[in-house]
Amino acid sequence: MQNFDRALNEAGVEHEFVTYPGAPHSFFDRKQGEFERDCDDAWARVLGFLDRISSKPAA
């Protein structure tokens, strides 16, 4: 992940990595009930990101 982070930084790409300890890769769909707080946080981050990029002028 460090190489990917570095490449995104070098390319000037807005990004954020968030890890939810103990949550499996597909926690957002198949394990939503078990990881409800993490799912809520992930969804809020997705919506926030989409809101930020949709309000930026096109390049």
PDB file of N, CA, C, O and CB in Angstrom:
ATOM      1  N   MET A   1       0.814  -1.180   0.000  1.00  0.00           N
ATOM      2  CA  MET A   1       0.000   0.000   0.000  1.00  0.00           C
ATOM      3  C   MET A   1       0.871   1.263   0.000  1.00  0.00           C
ATOM      4  O   MET A   1       0.451   2.294  -0.525  1.00  0.00           O
ATOM      5  CB  MET A   1      -0.933  -0.013   1.198  1.00  0.00           C
ATOM      6  N   GLN A   2       2.048   1.201   0.566  1.00  0.00           N
ATOM      7  CA  GLN A   2       2.923   2.367   0.610  1.00  0.00           C
ATOM      8  C   GLN A   2       3.320   2.823  -0.792  1.00  0.00           C
ATOM      9  O   GLN A   2       3.385   4.023  -1.061  1.00  0.00           O
ATOM     10  CB  GLN A   2       4.170   2.058   1.429  1.00  0.00           C
ATOM     11  N   ASN A   3       3.585   1.872  -1.684  1.00  0.00           N
ATOM     12  CA  ASN A   3       3.949   2.239  -3.053  1.00  0.00           C
ATOM     13  C   ASN A   3       2.784   2.901  -3.771  1.00  0.00           C
ATOM     14  O   ASN A   3       2.970   3.872  -4.504  1.00  0.00           O
ATOM     15  CB  ASN A   3       4.412   1.009  -3.832  1.00  0.00           C
ATOM     16  N   PHE A   4       1.589   2.376  -3.562  1.00  0.00           N
ATOM     17  CA  PHE A   4       0.394   2.943  -4.173  1.00  0.00           C
ATOM     18  C   PHE A   4       0.153   4.354  -3.638  1.00  0.00           C
ATOM     19  O   PHE A   4      -0.153   5.267  -4.405  1.00  0.00           O
ATOM     20  CB  PHE A   4      -0.834   2.043  -3.908  1.00  0.00           C
ATOM     21  N   ASP A   5       0.291   4.532  -2.326  1.00  0.00           N
ATOM     22  CA  ASP A   5       0.130   5.842  -1.707  1.00  0.00           C
ATOM     23  C   ASP A   5       1.133   6.838  -2.283  1.00  0.00           C
ATOM     24  O   ASP A   5       0.775   7.968  -2.615  1.00  0.00           O
ATOM     25  CB  ASP A   5       0.296   5.739  -0.184  1.00  0.00           C
ATOM     26  N   ARG A   6       2.371   6.420  -2.397  1.00  0.00           N
ATOM     27  CA  ARG A   6       3.416   7.290  -2.933  1.00  0.00           C
ATOM     28  C   ARG A   6       3.117   7.676  -4.385  1.00  0.00           C
ATOM     29  O   ARG A   6       3.281   8.833  -4.771  1.00  0.00           O
ATOM     30  CB  ARG A   6       4.789   6.598  -2.839  1.00  0.00           C
ATOM     31  N   ALA A   7       2.681   6.706  -5.180  1.00  0.00           N
ATOM     32  CA  ALA A   7       2.364   6.991  -6.587  1.00  0.00           C
ATOM     33  C   ALA A   7       1.197   7.975  -6.697  1.00  0.00           C
ATOM     34  O   ALA A   7       1.222   8.879  -7.532  1.00  0.00           O
ATOM     35  CB  ALA A   7       2.026   5.683  -7.339  1.00  0.00           C
ATOM     36  N   LEU A   8       0.187   7.800  -5.863  1.00  0.00           N
ATOM     37  CA  LEU A   8      -0.941   8.732  -5.892  1.00  0.00           C
ATOM     38  C   LEU A   8      -0.511  10.128  -5.469  1.00  0.00           C
ATOM     39  O   LEU A   8      -0.926  11.119  -6.070  1.00  0.00           O
ATOM     40  CB  LEU A   8      -2.068   8.237  -4.985  1.00  0.00           C
ATOM     41  N   ASN A   9       0.321  10.207  -4.437  1.00  0.00           N
ATOM     42  CA  ASN A   9       0.843  11.509  -4.010  1.00  0.00           C
ATOM     43  C   ASN A   9       1.641  12.172  -5.118  1.00  0.00           C
ATOM     44  O   ASN A   9       1.460  13.359  -5.388  1.00  0.00           O
ATOM     45  CB  ASN A   9       1.714  11.355  -2.764  1.00  0.00           C
ATOM     46  N   GLU A  10       2.514  11.423  -5.756  1.00  0.00           N
ATOM     47  CA  GLU A  10       3.340  11.973  -6.837  1.00  0.00           C
ATOM     48  C   GLU A  10       2.494  12.436  -8.019  1.00  0.00           C
ATOM     49  O   GLU A  10       2.855  13.386  -8.714  1.00  0.00           O
ATOM     50  CB  GLU A  10       4.353  10.932  -7.307  1.00  0.00           C
ATOM     51  N   ALA A  11       1.374  11.767  -8.240  1.00  0.00           N
ATOM     52  CA  ALA A  11       0.482  12.142  -9.345  1.00  0.00           C
ATOM     53  C   ALA A  11      -0.496  13.246  -8.937  1.00  0.00           C
ATOM     54  O   ALA A  11      -1.265  13.731  -9.766  1.00  0.00           O
ATOM     55  CB  ALA A  11      -0.296  10.916  -9.832  1.00  0.00           C
ATOM     56  N   GLY A  12      -0.468  13.640  -7.672  1.00  0.00           N
ATOM     57  CA  GLY A  12      -1.359  14.693  -7.208  1.00  0.00           C
ATOM     58  C   GLY A  12      -2.810  14.262  -7.105  1.00  0.00           C
ATOM     59  O   GLY A  12      -3.718  15.083  -7.233  1.00  0.00           O
ATOM     60  N   VAL A  13      -3.033  12.960  -6.872  1.00  0.00           N
ATOM     61  CA  VAL A  13      -4.381  12.416  -6.784  1.00  0.00           C
ATOM     62  C   VAL A  13      -4.876  12.477  -5.343  1.00  0.00           C
ATOM     63  O   VAL A  13      -4.218  11.977  -4.431  1.00  0.00           O
ATOM     64  CB  VAL A  13      -4.420  10.967  -7.308  1.00  0.00           C
ATOM     65  N   GLU A  14      -6.045  13.095  -5.145  1.00  0.00           N
ATOM     66  CA  GLU A  14      -6.644  13.127  -3.818  1.00  0.00           C
ATOM     67  C   GLU A  14      -7.016  11.704  -3.409  1.00  0.00           C
ATOM     68  O   GLU A  14      -7.650  10.979  -4.176  1.00  0.00           O
ATOM     69  CB  GLU A  14      -7.891  14.059  -3.790  1.00  0.00           C
ATOM     70  N   HIS A  15      -6.624  11.310  -2.209  1.00  0.00           N
ATOM     71  CA  HIS A  15      -6.931   9.960  -1.756  1.00  0.00           C
ATOM     72  C   HIS A  15      -6.791   9.867  -0.243  1.00  0.00           C
ATOM     73  O   HIS A  15      -6.205  10.736   0.404  1.00  0.00           O
ATOM     74  CB  HIS A  15      -6.015   8.937  -2.442  1.00  0.00           C
ATOM     75  N   GLU A  16      -7.335   8.812   0.290  1.00  0.00           N
ATOM     76  CA  GLU A  16      -7.229   8.516   1.707  1.00  0.00           C
ATOM     77  C   GLU A  16      -7.370   7.008   1.872  1.00  0.00           C
ATOM     78  O   GLU A  16      -8.273   6.400   1.298  1.00  0.00           O
ATOM     79  CB  GLU A  16      -8.307   9.289   2.539  1.00  0.00           C
ATOM     80  N   PHE A  17      -6.494   6.413   2.644  1.00  0.00           N
ATOM     81  CA  PHE A  17      -6.583   4.996   2.952  1.00  0.00           C
ATOM     82  C   PHE A  17      -7.120   4.849   4.367  1.00  0.00           C
ATOM     83  O   PHE A  17      -6.614   5.479   5.295  1.00  0.00           O
ATOM     84  CB  PHE A  17      -5.200   4.294   2.797  1.00  0.00           C
ATOM     85  N   VAL A  18      -8.129   4.031   4.532  1.00  0.00           N
ATOM     86  CA  VAL A  18      -8.698   3.760   5.844  1.00  0.00           C
ATOM     87  C   VAL A  18      -8.758   2.245   6.011  1.00  0.00           C
ATOM     88  O   VAL A  18      -9.247   1.534   5.134  1.00  0.00           O
ATOM     89  CB  VAL A  18     -10.121   4.415   6.007  1.00  0.00           C
ATOM     90  N   THR A  19      -8.261   1.764   7.133  1.00  0.00           N
ATOM     91  CA  THR A  19      -8.295   0.340   7.433  1.00  0.00           C
ATOM     92  C   THR A  19      -9.212   0.124   8.621  1.00  0.00           C
ATOM     93  O   THR A  19      -9.140   0.832   9.626  1.00  0.00           O
ATOM     94  CB  THR A  19      -6.870  -0.214   7.718  1.00  0.00           C
ATOM     95  N   TYR A  20     -10.076  -0.870   8.483  1.00  0.00           N
ATOM     96  CA  TYR A  20     -10.989  -1.227   9.556  1.00  0.00           C
ATOM     97  C   TYR A  20     -10.512  -2.566  10.122  1.00  0.00           C
ATOM     98  O   TYR A  20     -10.778  -3.616   9.536  1.00  0.00           O
ATOM     99  CB  TYR A  20     -12.486  -1.305   9.047  1.00  0.00           C
ATOM    100  N   PRO A  21      -9.813  -2.533  11.253  1.00  0.00           N
ATOM    101  CA  PRO A  21      -9.245  -3.754  11.825  1.00  0.00           C
ATOM    102  C   PRO A  21     -10.294  -4.852  12.032  1.00  0.00           C
ATOM    103  O   PRO A  21     -11.359  -4.616  12.601  1.00  0.00           O
ATOM    104  CB  PRO A  21      -8.574  -3.436  13.147  1.00  0.00           C
ATOM    105  N   GLY A  22      -9.970  -6.033  11.566  1.00  0.00           N
ATOM    106  CA  GLY A  22     -10.836  -7.185  11.720  1.00  0.00           C
ATOM    107  C   GLY A  22     -11.893  -7.339  10.645  1.00  0.00           C
ATOM    108  O   GLY A  22     -12.497  -8.403  10.515  1.00  0.00           O
ATOM    109  N   ALA A  23     -12.122  -6.290   9.875  1.00  0.00           N
ATOM    110  CA  ALA A  23     -13.150  -6.354   8.831  1.00  0.00           C
ATOM    111  C   ALA A  23     -12.573  -7.047   7.592  1.00  0.00           C
ATOM    112  O   ALA A  23     -11.475  -6.707   7.152  1.00  0.00           O
ATOM    113  CB  ALA A  23     -13.671  -4.921   8.470  1.00  0.00           C
ATOM    114  N   PRO A  24     -13.297  -8.008   7.032  1.00  0.00           N
ATOM    115  CA  PRO A  24     -12.827  -8.679   5.822  1.00  0.00           C
ATOM    116  C   PRO A  24     -12.980  -7.760   4.608  1.00  0.00           C
ATOM    117  O   PRO A  24     -13.610  -6.705   4.689  1.00  0.00           O
ATOM    118  CB  PRO A  24     -13.600  -9.998   5.600  1.00  0.00           C
ATOM    119  N   HIS A  25     -12.410  -8.167   3.513  1.00  0.00           N
ATOM    120  CA  HIS A  25     -12.432  -7.359   2.284  1.00  0.00           C
ATOM    121  C   HIS A  25     -13.853  -6.963   1.890  1.00  0.00           C
ATOM    122  O   HIS A  25     -14.075  -5.829   1.464  1.00  0.00           O
ATOM    123  CB  HIS A  25     -11.774  -8.128   1.134  1.00  0.00           C
ATOM    124  N   SER A  26     -14.806  -7.861   2.021  1.00  0.00           N
ATOM    125  CA  SER A  26     -16.174  -7.580   1.575  1.00  0.00           C
ATOM    126  C   SER A  26     -17.100  -7.211   2.731  1.00  0.00           C
ATOM    127  O   SER A  26     -18.298  -7.490   2.674  1.00  0.00           O
ATOM    128  CB  SER A  26     -16.734  -8.782   0.839  1.00  0.00           C
ATOM    129  N   PHE A  27     -16.560  -6.586   3.784  1.00  0.00           N
ATOM    130  CA  PHE A  27     -17.382  -6.270   4.948  1.00  0.00           C
ATOM    131  C   PHE A  27     -18.545  -5.348   4.601  1.00  0.00           C
ATOM    132  O   PHE A  27     -19.577  -5.384   5.271  1.00  0.00           O
ATOM    133  CB  PHE A  27     -16.530  -5.633   6.024  1.00  0.00           C
ATOM    134  N   PHE A  28     -18.399  -4.542   3.588  1.00  0.00           N
ATOM    135  CA  PHE A  28     -19.408  -3.527   3.271  1.00  0.00           C
ATOM    136  C   PHE A  28     -20.686  -4.128   2.698  1.00  0.00           C
ATOM    137  O   PHE A  28     -21.751  -3.518   2.795  1.00  0.00           O
ATOM    138  CB  PHE A  28     -18.841  -2.526   2.291  1.00  0.00           C
ATOM    139  N   ASP A  29     -20.596  -5.299   2.111  1.00  0.00           N
ATOM    140  CA  ASP A  29     -21.806  -5.901   1.556  1.00  0.00           C
ATOM    141  C   ASP A  29     -22.233  -7.145   2.335  1.00  0.00           C
ATOM    142  O   ASP A  29     -23.326  -7.173   2.901  1.00  0.00           O
ATOM    143  CB  ASP A  29     -21.586  -6.259   0.093  1.00  0.00           C
ATOM    144  N   ARG A  30     -21.402  -8.152   2.369  1.00  0.00           N
ATOM    145  CA  ARG A  30     -21.812  -9.430   2.973  1.00  0.00           C
ATOM    146  C   ARG A  30     -21.782  -9.448   4.495  1.00  0.00           C
ATOM    147  O   ARG A  30     -22.459 -10.275   5.107  1.00  0.00           O
ATOM    148  CB  ARG A  30     -20.934 -10.522   2.467  1.00  0.00           C
ATOM    149  N   LYS A  31     -21.031  -8.577   5.113  1.00  0.00           N
ATOM    150  CA  LYS A  31     -20.898  -8.586   6.576  1.00  0.00           C
ATOM    151  C   LYS A  31     -21.373  -7.266   7.177  1.00  0.00           C
ATOM    152  O   LYS A  31     -20.918  -6.883   8.254  1.00  0.00           O
ATOM    153  CB  LYS A  31     -19.437  -8.853   6.982  1.00  0.00           C
ATOM    154  N   GLN A  32     -22.268  -6.573   6.505  1.00  0.00           N
ATOM    155  CA  GLN A  32     -22.708  -5.248   6.943  1.00  0.00           C
ATOM    156  C   GLN A  32     -23.220  -5.258   8.374  1.00  0.00           C
ATOM    157  O   GLN A  32     -22.864  -4.376   9.155  1.00  0.00           O
ATOM    158  CB  GLN A  32     -23.788  -4.726   6.019  1.00  0.00           C
ATOM    159  N   GLY A  33     -24.040  -6.225   8.736  1.00  0.00           N
ATOM    160  CA  GLY A  33     -24.586  -6.282  10.081  1.00  0.00           C
ATOM    161  C   GLY A  33     -23.534  -6.446  11.149  1.00  0.00           C
ATOM    162  O   GLY A  33     -23.646  -5.877  12.235  1.00  0.00           O
ATOM    163  N   GLU A  34     -22.523  -7.213  10.847  1.00  0.00           N
ATOM    164  CA  GLU A  34     -21.449  -7.478  11.805  1.00  0.00           C
ATOM    165  C   GLU A  34     -20.507  -6.288  11.964  1.00  0.00           C
ATOM    166  O   GLU A  34     -19.905  -6.103  13.022  1.00  0.00           O
ATOM    167  CB  GLU A  34     -20.658  -8.699  11.374  1.00  0.00           C
ATOM    168  N   PHE A  35     -20.383  -5.486  10.918  1.00  0.00           N
ATOM    169  CA  PHE A  35     -19.460  -4.347  10.905  1.00  0.00           C
ATOM    170  C   PHE A  35     -20.220  -3.050  10.625  1.00  0.00           C
ATOM    171  O   PHE A  35     -19.774  -2.214   9.839  1.00  0.00           O
ATOM    172  CB  PHE A  35     -18.349  -4.557   9.849  1.00  0.00           C
ATOM    173  N   GLU A  36     -21.362  -2.898  11.274  1.00  0.00           N
ATOM    174  CA  GLU A  36     -22.250  -1.770  10.985  1.00  0.00           C
ATOM    175  C   GLU A  36     -21.563  -0.411  11.176  1.00  0.00           C
ATOM    176  O   GLU A  36     -21.693   0.471  10.327  1.00  0.00           O
ATOM    177  CB  GLU A  36     -23.481  -1.847  11.874  1.00  0.00           C
ATOM    178  N   ARG A  37     -20.849  -0.242  12.261  1.00  0.00           N
ATOM    179  CA  ARG A  37     -20.181   1.042  12.506  1.00  0.00           C
ATOM    180  C   ARG A  37     -19.133   1.331  11.431  1.00  0.00           C
ATOM    181  O   ARG A  37     -19.032   2.459  10.948  1.00  0.00           O
ATOM    182  CB  ARG A  37     -19.523   1.047  13.899  1.00  0.00           C
ATOM    183  N   ASP A  38     -18.362   0.324  11.061  1.00  0.00           N
ATOM    184  CA  ASP A  38     -17.357   0.503  10.013  1.00  0.00           C
ATOM    185  C   ASP A  38     -18.024   0.793   8.670  1.00  0.00           C
ATOM    186  O   ASP A  38     -17.550   1.634   7.906  1.00  0.00           O
ATOM    187  CB  ASP A  38     -16.461  -0.746   9.905  1.00  0.00           C
ATOM    188  N   CYS A  39     -19.117   0.101   8.385  1.00  0.00           N
ATOM    189  CA  CYS A  39     -19.846   0.336   7.130  1.00  0.00           C
ATOM    190  C   CYS A  39     -20.394   1.755   7.086  1.00  0.00           C
ATOM    191  O   CYS A  39     -20.304   2.423   6.056  1.00  0.00           O
ATOM    192  CB  CYS A  39     -20.996  -0.680   6.971  1.00  0.00           C
ATOM    193  N   ASP A  40     -20.959   2.218   8.192  1.00  0.00           N
ATOM    194  CA  ASP A  40     -21.481   3.583   8.242  1.00  0.00           C
ATOM    195  C   ASP A  40     -20.369   4.593   8.006  1.00  0.00           C
ATOM    196  O   ASP A  40     -20.553   5.569   7.279  1.00  0.00           O
ATOM    197  CB  ASP A  40     -22.163   3.851   9.589  1.00  0.00           C
ATOM    198  N   ASP A  41     -19.210   4.358   8.625  1.00  0.00           N
ATOM    199  CA  ASP A  41     -18.084   5.260   8.445  1.00  0.00           C
ATOM    200  C   ASP A  41     -17.588   5.238   6.997  1.00  0.00           C
ATOM    201  O   ASP A  41     -17.330   6.289   6.411  1.00  0.00           O
ATOM    202  CB  ASP A  41     -16.949   4.886   9.401  1.00  0.00           C
ATOM    203  N   ALA A  42     -17.457   4.041   6.424  1.00  0.00           N
ATOM    204  CA  ALA A  42     -16.987   3.922   5.039  1.00  0.00           C
ATOM    205  C   ALA A  42     -17.953   4.624   4.085  1.00  0.00           C
ATOM    206  O   ALA A  42     -17.523   5.331   3.174  1.00  0.00           O
ATOM    207  CB  ALA A  42     -16.831   2.436   4.644  1.00  0.00           C
ATOM    208  N   TRP A  43     -19.247   4.430   4.293  1.00  0.00           N
ATOM    209  CA  TRP A  43     -20.247   5.050   3.411  1.00  0.00           C
ATOM    210  C   TRP A  43     -20.205   6.572   3.538  1.00  0.00           C
ATOM    211  O   TRP A  43     -20.299   7.270   2.528  1.00  0.00           O
ATOM    212  CB  TRP A  43     -21.666   4.529   3.745  1.00  0.00           C
ATOM    213  N   ALA A  44     -20.065   7.098   4.751  1.00  0.00           N
ATOM    214  CA  ALA A  44     -19.963   8.543   4.941  1.00  0.00           C
ATOM    215  C   ALA A  44     -18.726   9.088   4.240  1.00  0.00           C
ATOM    216  O   ALA A  44     -18.766  10.177   3.667  1.00  0.00           O
ATOM    217  CB  ALA A  44     -19.925   8.890   6.436  1.00  0.00           C
ATOM    218  N   ARG A  45     -17.635   8.343   4.282  1.00  0.00           N
ATOM    219  CA  ARG A  45     -16.410   8.781   3.594  1.00  0.00           C
ATOM    220  C   ARG A  45     -16.592   8.783   2.080  1.00  0.00           C
ATOM    221  O   ARG A  45     -16.121   9.696   1.402  1.00  0.00           O
ATOM    222  CB  ARG A  45     -15.231   7.874   3.973  1.00  0.00           C
ATOM    223  N   VAL A  46     -17.267   7.775   1.547  1.00  0.00           N
ATOM    224  CA  VAL A  46     -17.540   7.715   0.103  1.00  0.00           C
ATOM    225  C   VAL A  46     -18.389   8.911  -0.309  1.00  0.00           C
ATOM    226  O   VAL A  46     -18.068   9.602  -1.277  1.00  0.00           O
ATOM    227  CB  VAL A  46     -18.258   6.386  -0.274  1.00  0.00           C
ATOM    228  N   LEU A  47     -19.463   9.153   0.419  1.00  0.00           N
ATOM    229  CA  LEU A  47     -20.348  10.268   0.083  1.00  0.00           C
ATOM    230  C   LEU A  47     -19.627  11.609   0.210  1.00  0.00           C
ATOM    231  O   LEU A  47     -19.814  12.494  -0.624  1.00  0.00           O
ATOM    232  CB  LEU A  47     -21.585  10.253   0.983  1.00  0.00           C
ATOM    233  N   GLY A  48     -18.809  11.762   1.242  1.00  0.00           N
ATOM    234  CA  GLY A  48     -18.037  12.993   1.403  1.00  0.00           C
ATOM    235  C   GLY A  48     -17.070  13.212   0.251  1.00  0.00           C
ATOM    236  O   GLY A  48     -16.939  14.324  -0.259  1.00  0.00           O
ATOM    237  N   PHE A  49     -16.397  12.148  -0.155  1.00  0.00           N
ATOM    238  CA  PHE A  49     -15.472  12.239  -1.283  1.00  0.00           C
ATOM    239  C   PHE A  49     -16.211  12.628  -2.560  1.00  0.00           C
ATOM    240  O   PHE A  49     -15.771  13.514  -3.293  1.00  0.00           O
ATOM    241  CB  PHE A  49     -14.735  10.905  -1.482  1.00  0.00           C
ATOM    242  N   LEU A  50     -17.333  11.966  -2.822  1.00  0.00           N
ATOM    243  CA  LEU A  50     -18.103  12.282  -4.025  1.00  0.00           C
ATOM    244  C   LEU A  50     -18.613  13.712  -3.999  1.00  0.00           C
ATOM    245  O   LEU A  50     -18.641  14.378  -5.034  1.00  0.00           O
ATOM    246  CB  LEU A  50     -19.271  11.319  -4.175  1.00  0.00           C
ATOM    247  N   ASP A  51     -19.011  14.186  -2.844  1.00  0.00           N
ATOM    248  CA  ASP A  51     -19.464  15.566  -2.714  1.00  0.00           C
ATOM    249  C   ASP A  51     -18.327  16.536  -3.018  1.00  0.00           C
ATOM    250  O   ASP A  51     -18.520  17.532  -3.715  1.00  0.00           O
ATOM    251  CB  ASP A  51     -20.018  15.819  -1.304  1.00  0.00           C
ATOM    252  N   ARG A  52     -17.131  16.237  -2.489  1.00  0.00           N
ATOM    253  CA  ARG A  52     -15.975  17.120  -2.727  1.00  0.00           C
ATOM    254  C   ARG A  52     -15.596  17.149  -4.200  1.00  0.00           C
ATOM    255  O   ARG A  52     -15.363  18.223  -4.755  1.00  0.00           O
ATOM    256  CB  ARG A  52     -14.769  16.665  -1.890  1.00  0.00           C
ATOM    257  N   ILE A  53     -15.529  15.983  -4.845  1.00  0.00           N
ATOM    258  CA  ILE A  53     -15.073  15.994  -6.235  1.00  0.00           C
ATOM    259  C   ILE A  53     -16.145  16.475  -7.188  1.00  0.00           C
ATOM    260  O   ILE A  53     -15.820  16.971  -8.267  1.00  0.00           O
ATOM    261  CB  ILE A  53     -14.617  14.619  -6.644  1.00  0.00           C
ATOM    262  N   SER A  54     -17.414  16.345  -6.828  1.00  0.00           N
ATOM    263  CA  SER A  54     -18.466  16.813  -7.725  1.00  0.00           C
ATOM    264  C   SER A  54     -18.596  18.329  -7.703  1.00  0.00           C
ATOM    265  O   SER A  54     -19.175  18.912  -8.619  1.00  0.00           O
ATOM    266  CB  SER A  54     -19.792  16.177  -7.353  1.00  0.00           C
ATOM    267  N   SER A  55     -18.065  18.974  -6.668  1.00  0.00           N
ATOM    268  CA  SER A  55     -18.147  20.416  -6.588  1.00  0.00           C
ATOM    269  C   SER A  55     -16.916  21.106  -7.178  1.00  0.00           C
ATOM    270  O   SER A  55     -16.865  22.334  -7.242  1.00  0.00           O
ATOM    271  CB  SER A  55     -18.331  20.833  -5.157  1.00  0.00           C
ATOM    272  N   LYS A  56     -15.932  20.326  -7.606  1.00  0.00           N
ATOM    273  CA  LYS A  56     -14.732  20.896  -8.228  1.00  0.00           C
ATOM    274  C   LYS A  56     -15.002  21.161  -9.703  1.00  0.00           C
ATOM    275  O   LYS A  56     -15.680  20.378 -10.368  1.00  0.00           O
ATOM    276  CB  LYS A  56     -13.510  19.947  -8.057  1.00  0.00           C
ATOM    277  N   PRO A  57     -14.468  22.265 -10.209  1.00  0.00           N
ATOM    278  CA  PRO A  57     -14.637  22.513 -11.660  1.00  0.00           C
ATOM    279  C   PRO A  57     -13.889  21.473 -12.486  1.00  0.00           C
ATOM    280  O   PRO A  57     -12.850  20.955 -12.076  1.00  0.00           O
ATOM    281  CB  PRO A  57     -14.138  23.930 -12.031  1.00  0.00           C
ATOM    282  N   ALA A  58     -14.440  21.183 -13.649  1.00  0.00           N
ATOM    283  CA  ALA A  58     -13.803  20.200 -14.550  1.00  0.00           C
ATOM    284  C   ALA A  58     -12.454  20.745 -15.018  1.00  0.00           C
ATOM    285  O   ALA A  58     -12.278  21.951 -15.192  1.00  0.00           O
ATOM    286  CB  ALA A  58     -14.725  19.881 -15.784  1.00  0.00           C
ATOM    287  N   ALA A  59     -11.518  19.835 -15.215  1.00  0.00           N
ATOM    288  CA  ALA A  59     -10.168  20.226 -15.655  1.00  0.00           C
ATOM    289  C   ALA A  59     -10.149  20.559 -17.123  1.00  0.00           C
ATOM    290  O   ALA A  59      -9.100  20.908 -17.663  1.00  0.00           O
ATOM    291  CB  ALA A  59      -9.163  19.120 -15.369  1.00  0.00           C
TER     292      ALA A  59
END
